[in-house]
Amino acid sequence: MNSNNNLFGATMRYGLVYGAMIILLSLIKWPMQVSETSGLGVLSFVSLIGFVLQVWLLIFFMKKYRDEVTNKVTTFSQSYMVGILTVVFGSLIVAIYNFVFLSWIAPDFITRSTEIMYDKMINIYQSLNVPDEQIDKLLDQIDEIETVQTPVQAMIGGLKGSFIGGAILSIIGALIVKKNKPNNGFESAMSEIDDDKK
């Protein structure tokens, strides 16, 4: 029971930091998404940096848990649980923030950013000399797929995406972080020597 308390306590703290980092990145991206002057390249670059930070932070927390709680030995499943619970707690914090943001801070955010994205896509297609009929056809296809979401729909969709992405990232992180107990005396002695050097 105590190990479960350690796991939940640690992952709640990790999730708080993980969620806060995602919220901070969304606050940085917000003006870019509603700005008609910022290009897709800048927004894509900031999104890529955010993704790399999320992966790094998740692996960092998995290693921290391994090194501080499980005495530098952890299985794949233990590391995976740390990762997935961190993502779950962080995603819940982000979902609450997104609901507040889309309900009261910027209720027109989705509509406005969608309109600006359409305009940017049209400009890109026109710069590539795509015929107007083909542009209209592509935009009609996008309209069929994408409908304007309510804050609750956006929150639920964000949670689903976060859980799926978090599960995949947790698998990758657990494969990197896992460190099983040595199977024989030689490996055990060598790991003790490595620990003494640090």
Secondary structure, DSSP 8 states (H G I E B T S, - for coil): -HHHHHHHHHHHHHHHHHHHHHHHHHHHHHHHHS-SSS-HHHHHHHHHHHHHHHHHHHHHHHHHHHHHTSTT-B-HHHHHHHHHHHHHHHHHHHHHHHHHIIIII-TTHHHHHHHHHHHHHHHHHHHTT--HHHHHHHHHHHHHH-----HHHHHHHHHHHHHHHHHHHHHHHHHHH-B---SSHHHHHHHHHHHHH-
